[in-house]
């Protein structure tokens, strides 16, 4: 049974908000529209403040050391954004919203991100949010891969880290060979 109408979109949007912090309400509106969100009201500075709070809470979930800690933080976030699911047809077709109608954008994103993250983690696995494993890169990713083995934020970081590890092995092998020959 598939109950996640948000798919990977909402957790990828949350990761994008965390990786590229917002500076203005106008930027928030642009990025929401680009992500396919329907803006029912004008975006105000208070919405930006709320979304920055949501993003901070979401990053704590990503960085939590274990499943229980992730669950506790996410349960707190879900409790603070609670609303009952409702059917709506505002965007040309019936679908579910996990929020009240006509809420401010900050509250809408709070609900979307908390419910979407909960659905992502319970359907894909509690370890499916993380930070890039490449040294010096702290980019957050949402693992939506089929194999559940994502460790890097991008193929570029994966390739650079593979080259780094290869060169380190070759250097170590060369040093051992040099010491053996002496």
MODELLER restraints for C-alpha pairs under 7 A, 6 or more apart:
rsr = mdl.restraints
at = mdl.atoms
rsr.add(forms.Gaussian(group=physical.xy_distance, feature=features.Distance(at['CA:4:A'], at['CA:119:A']), mean=6.06, stdev=0.5))
rsr.add(forms.Gaussian(group=physical.xy_distance, feature=features.Distance(at['CA:6:A'], at['CA:116:A']), mean=6.03, stdev=0.5))
rsr.add(forms.Gaussian(group=physical.xy_distance, feature=features.Distance(at['CA:8:A'], at['CA:144:A']), mean=6.60, stdev=0.5))
rsr.add(forms.Gaussian(group=physical.xy_distance, feature=features.Distance(at['CA:10:A'], at['CA:112:A']), mean=6.85, stdev=0.5))
rsr.add(forms.Gaussian(group=physical.xy_distance, feature=features.Distance(at['CA:10:A'], at['CA:113:A']), mean=6.00, stdev=0.5))
rsr.add(forms.Gaussian(group=physical.xy_distance, feature=features.Distance(at['CA:10:A'], at['CA:116:A']), mean=5.80, stdev=0.5))
rsr.add(forms.Gaussian(group=physical.xy_distance, feature=features.Distance(at['CA:11:A'], at['CA:113:A']), mean=6.67, stdev=0.5))
rsr.add(forms.Gaussian(group=physical.xy_distance, feature=features.Distance(at['CA:11:A'], at['CA:116:A']), mean=6.45, stdev=0.5))
rsr.add(forms.Gaussian(group=physical.xy_distance, feature=features.Distance(at['CA:11:A'], at['CA:117:A']), mean=5.84, stdev=0.5))
rsr.add(forms.Gaussian(group=physical.xy_distance, feature=features.Distance(at['CA:11:A'], at['CA:142:A']), mean=6.17, stdev=0.5))
rsr.add(forms.Gaussian(group=physical.xy_distance, feature=features.Distance(at['CA:12:A'], at['CA:142:A']), mean=5.97, stdev=0.5))
rsr.add(forms.Gaussian(group=physical.xy_distance, feature=features.Distance(at['CA:14:A'], at['CA:55:A']), mean=6.91, stdev=0.5))
rsr.add(forms.Gaussian(group=physical.xy_distance, feature=features.Distance(at['CA:14:A'], at['CA:113:A']), mean=6.53, stdev=0.5))
rsr.add(forms.Gaussian(group=physical.xy_distance, feature=features.Distance(at['CA:15:A'], at['CA:140:A']), mean=5.78, stdev=0.5))
rsr.add(forms.Gaussian(group=physical.xy_distance, feature=features.Distance(at['CA:15:A'], at['CA:141:A']), mean=5.95, stdev=0.5))
rsr.add(forms.Gaussian(group=physical.xy_distance, feature=features.Distance(at['CA:15:A'], at['CA:142:A']), mean=6.88, stdev=0.5))
rsr.add(forms.Gaussian(group=physical.xy_distance, feature=features.Distance(at['CA:17:A'], at['CA:55:A']), mean=6.70, stdev=0.5))
rsr.add(forms.Gaussian(group=physical.xy_distance, feature=features.Distance(at['CA:18:A'], at['CA:55:A']), mean=5.92, stdev=0.5))
rsr.add(forms.Gaussian(group=physical.xy_distance, feature=features.Distance(at['CA:18:A'], at['CA:59:A']), mean=6.89, stdev=0.5))
rsr.add(forms.Gaussian(group=physical.xy_distance, feature=features.Distance(at['CA:19:A'], at['CA:139:A']), mean=6.04, stdev=0.5))
rsr.add(forms.Gaussian(group=physical.xy_distance, feature=features.Distance(at['CA:19:A'], at['CA:140:A']), mean=6.46, stdev=0.5))
rsr.add(forms.Gaussian(group=physical.xy_distance, feature=features.Distance(at['CA:22:A'], at['CA:28:A']), mean=6.41, stdev=0.5))
rsr.add(forms.Gaussian(group=physical.xy_distance, feature=features.Distance(at['CA:24:A'], at['CA:48:A']), mean=6.82, stdev=0.5))
rsr.add(forms.Gaussian(group=physical.xy_distance, feature=features.Distance(at['CA:25:A'], at['CA:43:A']), mean=6.02, stdev=0.5))
rsr.add(forms.Gaussian(group=physical.xy_distance, feature=features.Distance(at['CA:25:A'], at['CA:44:A']), mean=5.73, stdev=0.5))
rsr.add(forms.Gaussian(group=physical.xy_distance, feature=features.Distance(at['CA:25:A'], at['CA:45:A']), mean=5.30, stdev=0.5))
rsr.add(forms.Gaussian(group=physical.xy_distance, feature=features.Distance(at['CA:25:A'], at['CA:48:A']), mean=5.38, stdev=0.5))
rsr.add(forms.Gaussian(group=physical.xy_distance, feature=features.Distance(at['CA:28:A'], at['CA:48:A']), mean=6.75, stdev=0.5))
rsr.add(forms.Gaussian(group=physical.xy_distance, feature=features.Distance(at['CA:29:A'], at['CA:43:A']), mean=6.16, stdev=0.5))
rsr.add(forms.Gaussian(group=physical.xy_distance, feature=features.Distance(at['CA:40:A'], at['CA:102:A']), mean=6.73, stdev=0.5))
rsr.add(forms.Gaussian(group=physical.xy_distance, feature=features.Distance(at['CA:43:A'], at['CA:105:A']), mean=6.70, stdev=0.5))
rsr.add(forms.Gaussian(group=physical.xy_distance, feature=features.Distance(at['CA:47:A'], at['CA:104:A']), mean=6.76, stdev=0.5))
rsr.add(forms.Gaussian(group=physical.xy_distance, feature=features.Distance(at['CA:47:A'], at['CA:105:A']), mean=5.72, stdev=0.5))
rsr.add(forms.Gaussian(group=physical.xy_distance, feature=features.Distance(at['CA:47:A'], at['CA:106:A']), mean=4.42, stdev=0.5))
rsr.add(forms.Gaussian(group=physical.xy_distance, feature=features.Distance(at['CA:48:A'], at['CA:106:A']), mean=6.70, stdev=0.5))
rsr.add(forms.Gaussian(group=physical.xy_distance, feature=features.Distance(at['CA:50:A'], at['CA:106:A']), mean=4.85, stdev=0.5))
rsr.add(forms.Gaussian(group=physical.xy_distance, feature=features.Distance(at['CA:51:A'], at['CA:106:A']), mean=5.06, stdev=0.5))
rsr.add(forms.Gaussian(group=physical.xy_distance, feature=features.Distance(at['CA:51:A'], at['CA:109:A']), mean=6.80, stdev=0.5))
rsr.add(forms.Gaussian(group=physical.xy_distance, feature=features.Distance(at['CA:54:A'], at['CA:110:A']), mean=5.73, stdev=0.5))
rsr.add(forms.Gaussian(group=physical.xy_distance, feature=features.Distance(at['CA:61:A'], at['CA:70:A']), mean=5.05, stdev=0.5))
rsr.add(forms.Gaussian(group=physical.xy_distance, feature=features.Distance(at['CA:61:A'], at['CA:73:A']), mean=5.99, stdev=0.5))
rsr.add(forms.Gaussian(group=physical.xy_distance, feature=features.Distance(at['CA:61:A'], at['CA:74:A']), mean=6.53, stdev=0.5))
rsr.add(forms.Gaussian(group=physical.xy_distance, feature=features.Distance(at['CA:62:A'], at['CA:129:A']), mean=5.69, stdev=0.5))
rsr.add(forms.Gaussian(group=physical.xy_distance, feature=features.Distance(at['CA:62:A'], at['CA:130:A']), mean=5.74, stdev=0.5))
rsr.add(forms.Gaussian(group=physical.xy_distance, feature=features.Distance(at['CA:64:A'], at['CA:70:A']), mean=5.39, stdev=0.5))
rsr.add(forms.Gaussian(group=physical.xy_distance, feature=features.Distance(at['CA:67:A'], at['CA:126:A']), mean=6.02, stdev=0.5))
rsr.add(forms.Gaussian(group=physical.xy_distance, feature=features.Distance(at['CA:74:A'], at['CA:114:A']), mean=6.79, stdev=0.5))
rsr.add(forms.Gaussian(group=physical.xy_distance, feature=features.Distance(at['CA:77:A'], at['CA:114:A']), mean=6.16, stdev=0.5))
rsr.add(forms.Gaussian(group=physical.xy_distance, feature=features.Distance(at['CA:78:A'], at['CA:114:A']), mean=5.60, stdev=0.5))
rsr.add(forms.Gaussian(group=physical.xy_distance, feature=features.Distance(at['CA:78:A'], at['CA:115:A']), mean=6.72, stdev=0.5))
rsr.add(forms.Gaussian(group=physical.xy_distance, feature=features.Distance(at['CA:81:A'], at['CA:110:A']), mean=6.11, stdev=0.5))
rsr.add(forms.Gaussian(group=physical.xy_distance, feature=features.Distance(at['CA:81:A'], at['CA:111:A']), mean=5.18, stdev=0.5))
rsr.add(forms.Gaussian(group=physical.xy_distance, feature=features.Distance(at['CA:83:A'], at['CA:98:A']), mean=6.28, stdev=0.5))
rsr.add(forms.Gaussian(group=physical.xy_distance, feature=features.Distance(at['CA:83:A'], at['CA:99:A']), mean=4.97, stdev=0.5))
rsr.add(forms.Gaussian(group=physical.xy_distance, feature=features.Distance(at['CA:83:A'], at['CA:100:A']), mean=6.17, stdev=0.5))
rsr.add(forms.Gaussian(group=physical.xy_distance, feature=features.Distance(at['CA:84:A'], at['CA:98:A']), mean=6.13, stdev=0.5))
rsr.add(forms.Gaussian(group=physical.xy_distance, feature=features.Distance(at['CA:84:A'], at['CA:99:A']), mean=6.33, stdev=0.5))
rsr.add(forms.Gaussian(group=physical.xy_distance, feature=features.Distance(at['CA:85:A'], at['CA:96:A']), mean=6.43, stdev=0.5))
rsr.add(forms.Gaussian(group=physical.xy_distance, feature=features.Distance(at['CA:85:A'], at['CA:97:A']), mean=5.55, stdev=0.5))
rsr.add(forms.Gaussian(group=physical.xy_distance, feature=features.Distance(at['CA:85:A'], at['CA:98:A']), mean=4.38, stdev=0.5))
rsr.add(forms.Gaussian(group=physical.xy_distance, feature=features.Distance(at['CA:85:A'], at['CA:99:A']), mean=6.26, stdev=0.5))
rsr.add(forms.Gaussian(group=physical.xy_distance, feature=features.Distance(at['CA:86:A'], at['CA:96:A']), mean=5.57, stdev=0.5))
rsr.add(forms.Gaussian(group=physical.xy_distance, feature=features.Distance(at['CA:86:A'], at['CA:97:A']), mean=5.35, stdev=0.5))
rsr.add(forms.Gaussian(group=physical.xy_distance, feature=features.Distance(at['CA:86:A'], at['CA:98:A']), mean=6.55, stdev=0.5))
rsr.add(forms.Gaussian(group=physical.xy_distance, feature=features.Distance(at['CA:87:A'], at['CA:94:A']), mean=6.47, stdev=0.5))
rsr.add(forms.Gaussian(group=physical.xy_distance, feature=features.Distance(at['CA:87:A'], at['CA:95:A']), mean=5.63, stdev=0.5))
rsr.add(forms.Gaussian(group=physical.xy_distance, feature=features.Distance(at['CA:87:A'], at['CA:96:A']), mean=4.74, stdev=0.5))
rsr.add(forms.Gaussian(group=physical.xy_distance, feature=features.Distance(at['CA:87:A'], at['CA:97:A']), mean=6.31, stdev=0.5))
rsr.add(forms.Gaussian(group=physical.xy_distance, feature=features.Distance(at['CA:88:A'], at['CA:94:A']), mean=5.47, stdev=0.5))
rsr.add(forms.Gaussian(group=physical.xy_distance, feature=features.Distance(at['CA:88:A'], at['CA:95:A']), mean=5.64, stdev=0.5))
rsr.add(forms.Gaussian(group=physical.xy_distance, feature=features.Distance(at['CA:88:A'], at['CA:96:A']), mean=6.24, stdev=0.5))
rsr.add(forms.Gaussian(group=physical.xy_distance, feature=features.Distance(at['CA:88:A'], at['CA:97:A']), mean=6.83, stdev=0.5))
rsr.add(forms.Gaussian(group=physical.xy_distance, feature=features.Distance(at['CA:89:A'], at['CA:95:A']), mean=6.39, stdev=0.5))
rsr.add(forms.Gaussian(group=physical.xy_distance, feature=features.Distance(at['CA:98:A'], at['CA:111:A']), mean=6.50, stdev=0.5))
rsr.add(forms.Gaussian(group=physical.xy_distance, feature=features.Distance(at['CA:98:A'], at['CA:112:A']), mean=6.91, stdev=0.5))
rsr.add(forms.Gaussian(group=physical.xy_distance, feature=features.Distance(at['CA:99:A'], at['CA:108:A']), mean=6.59, stdev=0.5))
rsr.add(forms.Gaussian(group=physical.xy_distance, feature=features.Distance(at['CA:99:A'], at['CA:111:A']), mean=6.17, stdev=0.5))
rsr.add(forms.Gaussian(group=physical.xy_distance, feature=features.Distance(at['CA:121:A'], at['CA:128:A']), mean=6.38, stdev=0.5))
rsr.add(forms.Gaussian(group=physical.xy_distance, feature=features.Distance(at['CA:128:A'], at['CA:142:A']), mean=6.02, stdev=0.5))
rsr.add(forms.Gaussian(group=physical.xy_distance, feature=features.Distance(at['CA:128:A'], at['CA:143:A']), mean=4.85, stdev=0.5))
rsr.add(forms.Gaussian(group=physical.xy_distance, feature=features.Distance(at['CA:129:A'], at['CA:141:A']), mean=5.97, stdev=0.5))
rsr.add(forms.Gaussian(group=physical.xy_distance, feature=features.Distance(at['CA:129:A'], at['CA:142:A']), mean=4.64, stdev=0.5))
rsr.add(forms.Gaussian(group=physical.xy_distance, feature=features.Distance(at['CA:129:A'], at['CA:143:A']), mean=5.90, stdev=0.5))
rsr.add(forms.Gaussian(group=physical.xy_distance, feature=features.Distance(at['CA:130:A'], at['CA:140:A']), mean=5.61, stdev=0.5))
rsr.add(forms.Gaussian(group=physical.xy_distance, feature=features.Distance(at['CA:130:A'], at['CA:141:A']), mean=5.59, stdev=0.5))
rsr.add(forms.Gaussian(group=physical.xy_distance, feature=features.Distance(at['CA:130:A'], at['CA:142:A']), mean=6.63, stdev=0.5))
rsr.add(forms.Gaussian(group=physical.xy_distance, feature=features.Distance(at['CA:131:A'], at['CA:138:A']), mean=5.54, stdev=0.5))
rsr.add(forms.Gaussian(group=physical.xy_distance, feature=features.Distance(at['CA:131:A'], at['CA:139:A']), mean=5.45, stdev=0.5))
rsr.add(forms.Gaussian(group=physical.xy_distance, feature=features.Distance(at['CA:131:A'], at['CA:140:A']), mean=4.33, stdev=0.5))
rsr.add(forms.Gaussian(group=physical.xy_distance, feature=features.Distance(at['CA:131:A'], at['CA:141:A']), mean=6.03, stdev=0.5))
rsr.add(forms.Gaussian(group=physical.xy_distance, feature=features.Distance(at['CA:132:A'], at['CA:138:A']), mean=5.59, stdev=0.5))
rsr.add(forms.Gaussian(group=physical.xy_distance, feature=features.Distance(at['CA:132:A'], at['CA:139:A']), mean=5.48, stdev=0.5))
rsr.add(forms.Gaussian(group=physical.xy_distance, feature=features.Distance(at['CA:132:A'], at['CA:140:A']), mean=6.29, stdev=0.5))
rsr.add(forms.Gaussian(group=physical.xy_distance, feature=features.Distance(at['CA:132:A'], at['CA:151:A']), mean=5.84, stdev=0.5))
rsr.add(forms.Gaussian(group=physical.xy_distance, feature=features.Distance(at['CA:132:A'], at['CA:152:A']), mean=4.28, stdev=0.5))
rsr.add(forms.Gaussian(group=physical.xy_distance, feature=features.Distance(at['CA:132:A'], at['CA:153:A']), mean=5.06, stdev=0.5))
rsr.add(forms.Gaussian(group=physical.xy_distance, feature=features.Distance(at['CA:133:A'], at['CA:151:A']), mean=5.58, stdev=0.5))
rsr.add(forms.Gaussian(group=physical.xy_distance, feature=features.Distance(at['CA:133:A'], at['CA:152:A']), mean=5.44, stdev=0.5))
rsr.add(forms.Gaussian(group=physical.xy_distance, feature=features.Distance(at['CA:134:A'], at['CA:152:A']), mean=6.59, stdev=0.5))
rsr.add(forms.Gaussian(group=physical.xy_distance, feature=features.Distance(at['CA:134:A'], at['CA:157:A']), mean=6.04, stdev=0.5))
rsr.add(forms.Gaussian(group=physical.xy_distance, feature=features.Distance(at['CA:134:A'], at['CA:158:A']), mean=6.94, stdev=0.5))
rsr.add(forms.Gaussian(group=physical.xy_distance, feature=features.Distance(at['CA:134:A'], at['CA:161:A']), mean=5.69, stdev=0.5))
rsr.add(forms.Gaussian(group=physical.xy_distance, feature=features.Distance(at['CA:139:A'], at['CA:153:A']), mean=6.18, stdev=0.5))
rsr.add(forms.Gaussian(group=physical.xy_distance, feature=features.Distance(at['CA:140:A'], at['CA:153:A']), mean=6.70, stdev=0.5))
rsr.add(forms.Gaussian(group=physical.xy_distance, feature=features.Distance(at['CA:141:A'], at['CA:153:A']), mean=5.53, stdev=0.5))
rsr.add(forms.Gaussian(group=physical.xy_distance, feature=features.Distance(at['CA:143:A'], at['CA:150:A']), mean=5.75, stdev=0.5))
rsr.add(forms.Gaussian(group=physical.xy_distance, feature=features.Distance(at['CA:152:A'], at['CA:158:A']), mean=5.71, stdev=0.5))
